[in-house]
């Protein structure tokens, strides 16, 4: 029997766009068929987009999805690809004692019709997933016959569990296992995917073809990185991360050896995180109908990194950078902002805020933190006004360290529709900026971020001589505590046992715990860590009371708060 030529088409879909997603399938199958593929697999929920969330509960949408499947099958046949087996993720419906329920379904299309279906068996409810509430679980296994080859189907989470369909397929003598996925990016997660895929390959005695969705959808990033493993667990073919791709490879009958094909090299960890943030930003801009962005350029590292990410996502000519100097803005900051804008080709504007701040202060005299926050709020108003007048998406430039400790101003620097580095700690911000500049040098290009923006001490410049370390621990110490408290959920005693400085623990926990109300109002941003604010982390009030002393509702002091920290 000849080898089976398969194609894994990692596609960038949009939730709810049934017609647009179907066009992606048609184009992928046409390209794969031209290369001789007999089996084409596309990711989980390709037709509906992923994550579909509560849209799946609308009966009308499920009906439209079912119609889209039938139309797609006919369109494939009419385009001359009826003899190609196409596996594609979509939304199904099943009958339960409680009435019709949606299912997370993979369908196999051939000869202008649906020839097989498979409903996802294991429905995750951890982290960003809430599938058991939305979907009904499948109860059967599915084995396709493709040109005489026996092909088993799994959907995403089914791969991660040894029970259910994997155990039931153990005696099926499969030639191939195809797994369709909508697996969100998380730094370090690829190792776990490969580990589970190797277990399935060994259990079933068959190669595993894993196709994953790619692109940004809201605050999730789907990374692609589709791969094919042989029975020994070796990666014999692999797609790159964060870009659509068609991976074509030949699979022999059971027991045959797979030849090594195209294997995309792994990315450096900093490049991987950088590209994840850019993919999330690009997807959010495009899928929400924007063509341009606006952000404040302060000359600091955070706004510089966000501006460069935006330029990489949609082109520097579509980035509007606004310098909004106050009486406390240093000349070097203004120069760095202008320099960065020129390097990336941004539309650069200067809008001083002194007169507006003075007008506010005449009518509403303020001092201390309130006066400092007023400057941030004036800047936020300028950015949102430009967004409103010109149709740009406003970007917030805060990082995870700032969000953790409340170092942001509600309706000030926290304004915006999207926050590209929301899940990136400050220490990592510097590393990503350095990687991006080094990458430019490797390509023979001018580094986009001025060196002084990377090396100078960070400051909000809301009062004379201000630097972040006036009121925060050094960022390496701060971020180390945040990694353990937020990322690993360690309490006070465990943090102390881990060797963190007791004074730093007390300060950081107090700041993090009382800033939850602010984080709840911050714009969405790409999730790149296991525990990101907004999606996977909500501080329980009982834990705060148990492990940190209560914070009195008094005016902040320089030793316990940041310059623009607002009290509850």
Secondary structure, 3 states (H helix, E strand, C coil): CCCEEEEEEECCCCCCCHHHHHHHHHHHHHHHHHCCCCEEEECCCCCCCCCCHHHHHCHHHHHHHHHHHHHHHHHHHHHHHCCCEEEEEEEEEEEECCEEEEEEEEEEEECCEEEEEEECCCCCCCCCCCHHHHCCCCCCCCEEEECCEEEEEEECHHHHCCCCHHHHCCCCCCCEEEEEECCECCCCHHHHHHHHHHHHHHHHCCEEEEEECEEEECCEEEEECCEEECCCCCEEEECCECCCEEEEEEECCCCCCCCCCCECCCCCHHHHHHHHHHHHHHHHHHHCCCCCEEEECCCCHHHHHHHHHHHHHHCHHHEEEEECCCCCCCHHHHHHHHHHHHHHCCEEEECCCHHHHHHHHHHCCCCHHHHHHHHHHHHHHHHHHHHHHHCCEEECCCCHHHHHHCCCCCCCCCCCCECCCCCCCHHHHHHHHHHHHHHHHHCCCCCCCCHHHHHCCCCCCCCCCCCHHHCCCCHHHHHHHHHHHHHCCCCHHHHHHCCCCHHHHHHHHHHHHHCHHHHCCCCCCCCCCCCCECCCECCCHHHHHHHCCCCCCCCCCCCCCCCCCCCC
